[in-house]
Amino acid sequence: MSGTLVLVRHGQSEWNLKNLFTGWRDPDLTPLGVEEANAGGKALADYGIKFDIAYTSDLSRAQKTCQIILDNVGQPELETIRDQALNERDYGDLSGLNKDDARQKWGEDQVHVWRRSYDVPPPGGESLRDTGARVWPYYLTDILPRVLRGEKVLVAAHGNSLRALVMVLDRLSKEQVLNLNLATGVPMVYKLNPDSTVASKEVLGDMSGAH
Ligand SMILES: O=C(O)[C@@H](CO)OP(=O)(O)O
């Protein structure tokens, strides 16, 4: 029997709240973000999971979310591996800009393409494909082998680094991934088959408000 892979996007950050492109910048969680991480952790505690290992990015909003979840499931000391490979998509020249200001300047459609398309990079930054080109190999070499050994693995990361993973796990097309939005702090619980395809997916919370 294969193991379990839990993916969670970090709780709301200061820059999510201010509506700024964030990427590799490192703002903290807001109080709501802490609440969202606690809610995700409680949902996982109710689900009854105990993790074997946790992975997170090199950015503090994901690391704090990871720790809050581990606290909630009663595993505050669990081994946690931090790696830049799981960082948010690099938003390049858009980093730090207000998303509404960007829509005013470049138009709604262009900003949506930069934010959600598969292969159009924002100026000086990474497309979703570029992000996947670092997230996916890391998943294959470091994370997947553990899941296939039967371990339960937590990955606390970012909207777009996780979209890159979910796109492949859920077999989404380039067109479908345009409409994929992940809510902050909502765990996605994947059970994998021995051939690494998805046997089941459960979402422990409400994804409908994500944008
Ligand atoms: O700003 C960012 O880094 C990301 C995630 O918050 O934003 P978006 O949802 O626009 O890709």
The ligand as an SDF file (V2000), in Angstrom:
LIG
                    3D

 11 10  0  0  0  0  0  0  0  0999 V2000
    1.9870   36.8250   -5.3900 O   0  0  0  0  0  0  0  0  0  0  0  0
    2.3030   35.6220   -5.4570 C   0  0  0  0  0  0  0  0  0  0  0  0
    3.4540   35.1930   -5.2940 O   0  0  0  0  0  0  0  0  0  0  0  0
    1.2240   34.6100   -5.8100 C   0  0  0  0  0  0  0  0  0  0  0  0
    0.7050   33.8660   -4.6350 C   0  0  0  0  0  0  0  0  0  0  0  0
    0.1870   34.6640   -3.6340 O   0  0  0  0  0  0  0  0  0  0  0  0
    0.1890   35.3430   -6.4070 O   0  0  0  0  0  0  0  0  0  0  0  0
   -0.7730   34.8470   -7.5690 P   0  0  0  0  0  0  0  0  0  0  0  0
   -1.9340   34.1860   -6.9070 O   0  0  0  0  0  0  0  0  0  0  0  0
   -1.1520   36.1210   -8.2480 O   0  0  0  0  0  0  0  0  0  0  0  0
   -0.0080   33.9340   -8.4800 O   0  0  0  0  0  0  0  0  0  0  0  0
  1  2  2  0
  2  3  1  0
  2  4  1  0
  4  5  1  0
  4  7  1  0
  5  6  1  0
  7  8  1  0
  8  9  2  0
  8 10  1  0
  8 11  1  0
M  END
$$$$
